[in-house]
Amino acid sequence: MKSIKLTDVLLRRAKARSEELTDASSVGLIFRPTQRQGAVGVGAWYLRYTCPLTGNRQKLVIGRYPAMGLSAARAEASHYREMVDSGKNPQHERDKALRQQQKDEQCILKNVVDEYLSEKSMIWKGGESGSNYKRWKIQFDKYVLPKLGNRAITSISHYELAETLHKVWIETSETGNKLVQNLGALWAFAEAREYVPNKNIVDKAKQLLPAKKRRDSHYPSQPYQDIPALIQAILTKNGGSFSRCSNSELLLFFTIINASRGSASRLLHWEDVDFQQGIWVLRAKKERTKVKQDGFYPLTKKQIEILLEMEKRKIEADPSIVFPSRSHNKNGWYLSDNTLNKLLKYHKVKSDVEGKYAVAHGYRSSFMAFVLENRDKIKDDEGNQIYIDREVIEKQLQHTQKNRTIQAYDRSKNLNERKIIVEYWEKYIFG
């Protein structure tokens, strides 16, 4: 093939399917016009060279014309010829560089986070729609990725990580602790994928974070002796009638009576209420609660009154929700997860923790304290005292039995005993 000195004018006139052109000014550089019928001035750059490793003649695509102009093609050809002169195969070197580039892109922190969450979501309850996935995603998107997301994970030092975590660590105790724990799991994942060396900088970063005041070991709860006054105050404000109470106030009453988790009652659906059997069911299969198996709560007189009132308040947008919100929000048509705590703060409900208002979760402790202190007074309808051990109370609180053997054989829900206990508790707090 005869070599000629290529020019841009010549290249722009090259017709489709015409013969290849060899550049006399750059050894081995070839221009091949496109095969696309009717196209003019379009083609590909090739480099013909002898592989120093095998002695075979090879061709390497180095670019497309006109995206890569003549000068750029000559410079690229010169770069690859230097590889040949140094005993390297340009094709192998380029493939290796491409693999490294792909690995570098994969090692970008935001990409590592996406890969980790995608893999973990396959085993997390609810998948990418579940609470675990959403909680992790929100934490990383809000506190870590805005500053470090576009950085290679290998380039992030423990000093930078500590600086990024500092604000959330000191301002939000629970979130800060959880985020550090989650970052540890992420870095361990990156180590296993060989994105980072065999070391975890999260532990080092944690050492640079300031010490935090130890949080109280329990949720601030209202002493059970003060609960009747709170309920009477709310009822009095509403003329003594459930019909005039707000949805959030009725939800508070319902939650206190059951000693249930706020999420369990707040996200309750009508399909989970069985008036005939006198129970409502906590479904483990639905991504709403912390339980791993179905739980059952006995229905009492006041609970039924509250439910009958809520039946009148069904909303057209989602009639399945027992305690709906009056307006659509980020939780859909459910009441906010902070609804009850806001209500308690509004009423300035004092707790057993100095300087803090009571929170809804604390009523579980109030319930347990009341039952333990009054269990010798609790009797059935015939006046017989019933035996109440701590396990019965734990079942009402829907605490999972940690001993799996006991859990497997203990099928009894103690609903009769629990109903007597809850009715006694209900009479006390509404008395």
C-alpha positions as CSV (number, residue, x, y, z in Angstrom):
1,M,0.0,0.0,0.0
2,K,1.5,3.3,-1.1
3,S,2.0,5.9,1.6
4,I,1.0,9.5,1.1
5,K,1.2,12.6,3.3
6,L,-2.4,12.9,4.7
7,T,-4.1,16.3,4.9
8,D,-7.4,17.4,6.4
9,V,-8.6,18.3,2.9
10,L,-7.9,14.8,1.7
11,L,-9.6,13.2,4.7
12,R,-12.7,15.4,4.4
13,R,-13.1,14.3,0.8
14,A,-12.7,10.5,1.5
15,K,-15.7,8.7,0.3
16,A,-17.3,5.7,1.9
17,R,-15.9,2.3,1.0
18,S,-12.8,3.8,-0.7
19,E,-9.4,2.3,-0.2
20,E,-7.4,2.8,3.0
21,L,-4.9,5.6,3.2
22,T,-1.4,5.2,4.8
23,D,0.2,8.3,6.3
24,A,3.7,8.9,5.1
25,S,4.4,11.2,8.0
26,S,3.6,8.7,10.8
27,V,4.9,5.2,10.6
28,G,2.1,2.6,10.7
29,L,-0.8,5.1,10.8
30,I,-3.7,4.1,8.6
31,F,-7.0,5.9,7.7
32,R,-9.9,3.6,6.8
33,P,-13.0,5.3,5.3
34,T,-16.4,4.3,6.7
35,Q,-18.4,1.5,5.1
36,R,-21.6,3.5,5.6
37,Q,-23.1,4.2,2.1
38,G,-23.1,7.8,1.1
39,A,-21.0,9.1,4.0
40,V,-18.0,11.5,3.2
41,G,-15.1,12.5,5.4
42,V,-15.8,9.8,8.0
43,G,-13.6,6.9,9.0
44,A,-11.4,5.2,11.6
45,W,-7.7,5.5,12.6
46,Y,-5.6,2.3,12.8
47,L,-2.0,1.7,13.8
48,R,-0.2,-1.2,12.2
49,Y,2.7,-2.6,14.2
50,T,4.7,-5.7,14.9
51,C,4.1,-7.1,18.4
52,P,7.4,-7.2,20.2
53,L,6.2,-10.2,22.3
54,T,5.0,-12.5,19.5
55,G,6.5,-11.0,16.3
56,N,3.0,-11.0,14.7
57,R,1.7,-8.1,12.6
58,Q,-1.3,-6.4,14.4
59,K,-3.8,-3.6,13.9
60,L,-5.0,-1.4,16.7
61,V,-8.0,1.0,16.4
62,I,-6.9,4.3,18.0
63,G,-9.8,6.7,17.2
64,R,-12.5,7.9,14.9
65,Y,-12.4,10.7,12.3
66,P,-13.5,13.5,12.5
67,A,-13.8,13.3,16.3
68,M,-10.0,12.6,16.4
69,G,-8.3,14.9,13.9
70,L,-5.1,14.3,12.0
71,S,-2.7,15.9,14.5
72,A,-4.3,14.0,17.4
73,A,-4.1,10.7,15.5
74,R,-0.4,11.2,14.8
75,A,0.3,12.0,18.4
76,E,-1.7,8.9,19.5
77,A,0.2,6.7,17.0
78,S,3.5,8.0,18.3
79,H,2.5,7.2,21.9
80,Y,1.7,3.6,21.0
81,R,4.9,3.2,18.9
82,E,6.9,4.2,22.0
83,M,5.3,1.3,23.8
84,V,6.3,-1.1,21.0
85,D,9.9,0.3,21.1
86,S,10.0,-0.5,24.9
87,G,8.9,-4.1,24.3
88,K,5.2,-3.7,25.2
89,N,2.0,-4.7,23.3
90,P,-0.1,-1.6,22.9
91,Q,-3.3,-3.7,22.8
92,H,-2.5,-5.3,26.1
93,E,-1.5,-2.0,27.7
94,R,-4.7,-0.3,26.6
95,D,-6.9,-3.1,27.8
96,K,-5.0,-3.0,31.2
97,A,-5.5,0.8,31.4
98,L,-9.2,0.4,30.6
99,R,-9.6,-2.2,33.3
100,Q,-7.9,0.1,35.8
101,Q,-10.1,3.0,34.8
102,Q,-13.2,0.9,35.3
103,K,-11.9,-0.2,38.7
104,D,-11.1,3.5,39.6
105,E,-14.7,4.4,38.7
106,Q,-16.0,1.6,40.7
107,C,-13.9,2.8,43.7
108,I,-15.6,6.2,43.7
109,L,-17.3,6.3,47.1
110,K,-20.8,7.0,45.8
111,N,-20.4,4.0,43.5
112,V,-19.2,1.8,46.3
113,V,-22.2,2.9,48.4
114,D,-24.6,2.0,45.5
115,E,-23.0,-1.4,45.0
116,Y,-23.1,-2.1,48.7
117,L,-26.8,-1.1,49.1
118,S,-27.8,-3.0,46.0
119,E,-26.2,-6.2,47.3
120,K,-27.5,-5.8,50.8
121,S,-31.1,-4.9,49.7
122,M,-31.4,-8.5,48.4
123,I,-31.3,-9.8,52.0
124,W,-32.8,-6.9,53.8
125,K,-36.5,-7.1,54.6
126,G,-38.5,-5.1,52.1
127,G,-35.6,-4.8,49.6
128,E,-35.1,-1.3,48.2
129,S,-38.5,-0.3,49.5
130,G,-37.7,-1.4,53.1
131,S,-36.8,0.7,56.0
132,N,-33.2,-0.6,56.2
133,Y,-32.4,0.5,52.7
134,K,-34.1,3.9,53.0
135,R,-32.4,4.6,56.3
136,W,-28.9,3.8,54.9
137,K,-29.5,5.8,51.7
138,I,-30.8,8.9,53.6
139,Q,-27.8,8.8,56.0
140,F,-25.2,8.6,53.3
141,D,-26.9,11.1,50.9
142,K,-27.3,13.7,53.7
143,Y,-24.1,13.4,55.7
144,V,-21.3,11.8,53.7
145,L,-21.8,11.8,49.9
146,P,-22.2,15.6,49.4
147,K,-18.6,16.1,50.5
148,L,-16.8,12.8,49.7
149,G,-19.1,11.1,47.2
150,N,-17.0,11.9,44.1
151,R,-13.7,10.9,45.7
152,A,-12.0,7.5,45.2
153,I,-12.4,5.6,48.4
154,T,-8.7,4.9,48.5
155,S,-7.9,8.6,48.6
156,I,-10.1,9.4,51.7
157,S,-8.1,9.8,54.9
158,H,-9.4,9.2,58.4
159,Y,-8.9,12.9,59.1
160,E,-11.2,13.8,56.3
161,L,-13.8,11.2,57.4
162,A,-13.7,12.5,60.9
163,E,-14.1,16.1,59.7
164,T,-17.2,15.0,57.6
165,L,-18.8,13.2,60.6
166,H,-18.0,15.8,63.2
167,K,-21.3,17.8,63.0
168,V,-23.7,14.8,62.8
169,W,-21.7,13.1,65.6
170,I,-22.1,15.9,68.1
171,E,-25.6,17.1,67.1
172,T,-27.5,13.9,66.6
173,S,-26.4,11.2,69.0
174,E,-28.3,8.2,67.7
175,T,-27.8,9.1,64.0
176,G,-24.1,9.8,64.5
177,N,-23.5,6.5,66.3
178,K,-25.4,4.6,63.6
179,L,-23.7,6.3,60.8
180,V,-20.2,5.5,62.1
181,Q,-21.3,1.9,62.5
182,N,-22.7,1.8,58.9
183,L,-19.5,3.3,57.5
184,G,-17.5,0.6,59.3
185,A,-19.6,-2.0,57.5
186,L,-19.2,-0.2,54.2
187,W,-15.4,-0.1,54.5
188,A,-15.3,-3.8,55.4
189,F,-17.3,-4.5,52.2
190,A,-14.8,-2.4,50.2
191,E,-11.9,-4.3,51.8
192,A,-13.5,-7.6,50.7
193,R,-13.8,-6.3,47.2
194,E,-10.2,-5.1,47.3
195,Y,-11.1,-1.5,46.6
196,V,-9.1,-0.5,49.7
197,P,-6.1,-2.0,51.4
198,N,-6.6,-4.4,54.3
199,K,-7.3,-1.6,56.8
200,N,-10.3,0.2,58.1
201,I,-10.0,3.9,58.5
202,V,-13.4,4.3,60.2
203,D,-12.0,3.1,63.6
204,K,-9.2,5.7,63.3
205,A,-11.7,8.4,62.4
206,K,-13.8,7.6,65.4
207,Q,-10.8,8.1,67.7
208,L,-10.7,11.7,66.4
209,L,-14.3,12.5,67.2
210,P,-15.1,14.2,70.5
211,A,-16.3,12.2,73.4
212,K,-20.1,12.5,73.9
213,K,-22.0,12.7,77.1
214,R,-23.5,9.3,77.8
215,R,-27.2,9.2,77.0
216,D,-29.7,8.0,79.5
217,S,-30.2,4.3,79.4
218,H,-33.9,4.4,78.8
219,Y,-36.5,6.5,77.0
220,P,-37.9,9.4,79.1
221,S,-41.2,8.0,80.4
222,Q,-44.1,9.6,82.4
223,P,-44.5,8.0,85.8
224,Y,-47.6,5.9,85.7
225,Q,-49.1,7.7,88.7
226,D,-49.3,10.9,86.5
227,I,-50.9,9.3,83.4
228,P,-54.6,9.5,84.6
229,A,-54.3,13.3,85.1
230,L,-52.9,13.6,81.5
231,I,-55.7,11.6,80.0
232,Q,-58.3,13.5,82.0
233,A,-56.8,16.8,80.9
234,I,-57.0,15.9,77.2
235,L,-60.6,14.5,77.6
236,T,-61.7,17.6,79.5
237,K,-60.3,19.8,76.8
238,N,-62.5,17.9,74.4
239,G,-65.7,17.9,76.5
240,G,-65.1,14.4,77.8
241,S,-65.8,12.7,74.4
242,F,-63.7,10.7,72.1
243,S,-65.7,12.1,69.2
244,R,-64.1,15.5,69.8
245,C,-60.6,14.3,70.2
246,S,-58.1,14.6,67.3
247,N,-56.7,11.5,65.5
248,S,-53.4,12.0,67.2
249,E,-55.0,12.2,70.7
250,L,-56.9,9.0,70.1
251,L,-53.8,7.4,68.8
252,L,-52.0,8.4,72.0
253,F,-54.8,6.8,74.1
254,F,-54.7,3.6,72.0
255,T,-50.9,3.3,72.2
256,I,-50.8,3.9,76.0
257,I,-53.5,1.3,76.6
258,N,-51.7,-1.4,74.6
259,A,-48.2,-0.4,75.6
260,S,-47.4,-0.9,72.0
261,R,-44.7,0.7,69.9
262,G,-45.8,3.9,68.3
263,S,-45.2,2.6,64.8
264,A,-47.3,-0.5,65.5
265,S,-50.4,1.5,66.3
266,R,-49.7,4.5,64.0
267,L,-49.4,2.2,61.0
268,L,-52.3,-0.1,61.9
269,H,-54.6,-1.2,59.1
270,W,-58.3,-2.2,59.4
271,E,-57.5,-5.6,58.0
272,D,-55.5,-6.3,61.1
273,V,-58.4,-5.6,63.5
274,D,-60.6,-8.5,64.4
275,F,-63.6,-7.4,66.4
276,Q,-65.1,-10.9,66.5
277,Q,-62.0,-12.4,68.2
278,G,-61.3,-9.3,70.2
279,I,-57.7,-8.8,69.0
280,W,-55.6,-6.7,66.6
281,V,-52.7,-8.3,64.8
282,L,-49.2,-7.0,64.4
283,R,-48.1,-8.3,61.0
284,A,-44.4,-9.2,60.7
285,K,-44.6,-9.6,57.0
286,K,-45.4,-5.9,56.5
287,E,-42.5,-3.6,56.6
288,R,-43.8,-1.6,59.5
289,T,-42.4,-2.9,62.8
290,K,-39.4,-4.3,64.5
291,V,-41.0,-7.7,65.2
292,K,-40.0,-10.8,63.2
293,Q,-43.2,-12.8,63.8
294,D,-46.9,-11.9,64.1
295,G,-48.0,-10.4,67.4
296,F,-51.4,-10.2,68.9
297,Y,-53.0,-7.5,71.2
298,P,-56.2,-8.1,73.1
299,L,-58.9,-5.5,72.5
300,T,-60.5,-3.8,75.5
301,K,-63.6,-1.6,76.0
302,K,-61.8,1.7,75.5
303,Q,-59.8,0.4,72.5
304,I,-63.1,-0.7,70.8
305,E,-64.6,2.7,71.5
306,I,-61.6,4.4,69.9
307,L,-61.7,2.1,66.9
308,L,-65.4,2.6,66.4
309,E,-64.8,6.4,66.4
310,M,-62.0,6.0,63.9
311,E,-64.2,4.0,61.6
312,K,-66.3,7.1,61.1
313,R,-63.1,9.0,60.1
314,K,-61.9,6.8,57.2
315,I,-60.5,8.9,54.4
316,E,-61.2,8.3,50.7
317,A,-57.5,8.6,49.7
318,D,-56.6,5.5,51.8
319,P,-59.5,3.9,53.8
320,S,-57.3,1.1,55.0
321,I,-55.5,3.2,57.6
322,V,-57.0,3.2,61.1
323,F,-55.3,6.4,62.3
324,P,-55.0,8.5,59.1
325,S,-53.5,12.0,58.7
326,R,-55.9,14.7,57.6
327,S,-53.3,15.8,54.9
328,H,-50.9,14.1,52.7
329,N,-47.2,14.3,53.8
330,K,-43.9,12.6,53.3
331,N,-45.3,9.5,55.1
332,G,-48.2,9.3,52.7
333,W,-51.6,9.4,54.5
334,Y,-50.1,8.1,57.8
335,L,-49.6,10.3,60.8
336,S,-46.0,11.5,61.2
337,D,-43.7,9.2,63.3
338,N,-43.1,12.2,65.6
339,T,-46.9,12.9,66.1
340,L,-47.2,11.5,69.6
341,N,-43.9,13.1,70.9
342,K,-45.1,16.5,69.6
343,L,-48.4,16.0,71.4
344,L,-46.6,15.2,74.7
345,K,-44.3,18.1,74.3
346,Y,-47.3,20.4,73.6
347,H,-48.9,19.3,76.9
348,K,-45.4,19.6,78.6
349,V,-45.6,16.1,80.0
350,K,-42.8,15.7,82.5
351,S,-40.8,12.5,82.5
352,D,-38.6,10.6,84.9
353,V,-35.5,12.1,83.2
354,E,-34.8,15.6,84.6
355,G,-35.2,18.4,82.0
356,K,-36.9,16.2,79.4
357,Y,-40.5,15.7,78.3
358,A,-41.9,12.2,78.1
359,V,-41.8,10.3,74.8
360,A,-44.4,7.9,73.5
361,H,-42.1,4.9,73.7
362,G,-41.6,5.5,77.4
363,Y,-45.2,4.4,78.1
364,R,-44.0,0.9,77.6
365,S,-41.8,1.3,80.7
366,S,-44.7,3.0,82.6
367,F,-46.9,0.0,81.8
368,M,-44.3,-2.5,83.0
369,A,-43.7,-0.6,86.2
370,F,-47.4,-0.4,86.9
371,V,-48.0,-4.1,86.4
372,L,-45.0,-5.2,88.4
373,E,-46.0,-3.0,91.3
374,N,-49.7,-4.0,91.2
375,R,-49.8,-7.6,90.0
376,D,-50.9,-8.9,93.4
377,K,-54.1,-6.7,93.0
378,I,-55.0,-7.9,89.5
379,K,-57.9,-10.3,89.4
380,D,-60.2,-12.0,86.9
381,D,-64.0,-11.4,86.5
382,E,-64.7,-14.0,89.3
383,G,-62.4,-12.2,91.7
384,N,-59.6,-14.7,91.5
385,Q,-56.1,-13.4,91.6
386,I,-54.1,-14.3,88.4
387,Y,-50.5,-15.3,88.3
388,I,-48.5,-12.7,86.4
389,D,-44.8,-13.4,85.6
390,R,-42.5,-11.2,83.7
391,E,-42.8,-13.3,80.5
392,V,-46.5,-12.4,80.2
393,I,-45.7,-8.7,80.4
394,E,-42.9,-9.2,77.8
395,K,-45.4,-10.7,75.4
396,Q,-47.7,-7.7,75.7
397,L,-44.7,-5.5,74.9
398,Q,-44.0,-7.9,71.9
399,H,-40.4,-8.5,73.0
400,T,-38.9,-11.4,71.1
401,Q,-37.7,-14.3,73.2
402,K,-33.9,-14.4,72.7
403,N,-33.7,-18.1,73.5
404,R,-34.6,-19.7,70.2
405,T,-35.4,-23.0,71.7
406,I,-37.9,-21.5,74.1
407,Q,-39.3,-19.3,71.3
408,A,-39.9,-22.4,69.1
409,Y,-41.9,-24.3,71.7
410,D,-43.7,-21.3,73.4
411,R,-46.7,-20.9,71.1
412,S,-49.0,-19.6,73.8
413,K,-49.9,-15.9,73.5
414,N,-51.4,-15.7,77.0
415,L,-54.2,-13.5,75.5
416,N,-56.6,-14.1,78.4
417,E,-54.2,-13.1,81.1
418,R,-52.9,-10.2,79.0
419,K,-56.5,-8.9,78.4
420,I,-57.2,-9.0,82.2
421,I,-53.9,-7.0,82.8
422,V,-54.6,-4.5,80.1
423,E,-58.2,-4.0,81.3
424,Y,-57.0,-3.3,84.8
425,W,-54.4,-0.9,83.4
426,E,-57.1,0.8,81.3
427,K,-59.4,1.3,84.3
428,Y,-56.6,2.8,86.2
429,I,-55.4,5.4,83.6
430,F,-59.0,6.3,82.6
431,G,-60.1,6.4,86.3
